[in-house]
């Protein structure tokens, strides 16, 4: 994405403030901004629609007078709104760039494979659900393939990790003292927690529009995958 072109359109707004509603400079700037947004996002993008809804004149008028107060205020408000919308779009682009270039490297490869495209496309609930399903599937497959048990949900996690009255099928330490038992139980509860979240997202129309929270969920799934990486090597 060409961030520099969009930043240039934003910088040009200050130069328009001394112009008026019917100045050719405004028309030229609106055209260039539309072209910039189309080149980045395509002709059907929501960002383009949002920009094109901005008005630079009063809602209703019969004649134009560039010194009329309503026109001056509407024109300046249109420029303010343009700056806010384009600035927000640029911020989202920069966030995507940071996530694609840095934060994504900290995700487990399997979580990146099943979730990251969904995440970068803005499908946060789908990304989180896919990540948690992948973690659960890995535990389920291990328990079935190595111990012949076809379990799911809490029953799966209790049998795989529970250490109160049984030997867990997957151990995260040697279970040689109370602290290690507590750690094993704590990690088991993390796995059980994603089962509950997975179940809700799978059966309800869950709204998750918080980008940062969604990415934190992906980090949680990645942590659990790495715990399995370490423990299953020894199992």
HELIX and SHEET records of a PDB file:
HELIX    1   1 UNK A    3  UNK A   11  1                                   9    
HELIX    2   2 UNK A   13  UNK A   16  1                                   4    
HELIX    3   3 UNK A   24  UNK A   41  1                                  18    
HELIX    4   4 UNK A   46  UNK A   52  1                                   7    
HELIX    5   5 UNK A   69  UNK A  101  1                                  33    
HELIX    6   6 UNK A  103  UNK A  106  5                                   4    
HELIX    7   7 UNK A  109  UNK A  111  1                                   3    
HELIX    8   8 UNK A  112  UNK A  116  3                                   5    
HELIX    9   9 UNK A  117  UNK A  120  1                                   4    
HELIX   10  10 UNK A  124  UNK A  147  1                                  24    
HELIX   11  11 UNK A  153  UNK A  161  1                                   9    
HELIX   12  12 UNK A  178  UNK A  203  1                                  26    
HELIX   13  13 UNK A  211  UNK A  234  1                                  24    
END                                                                             
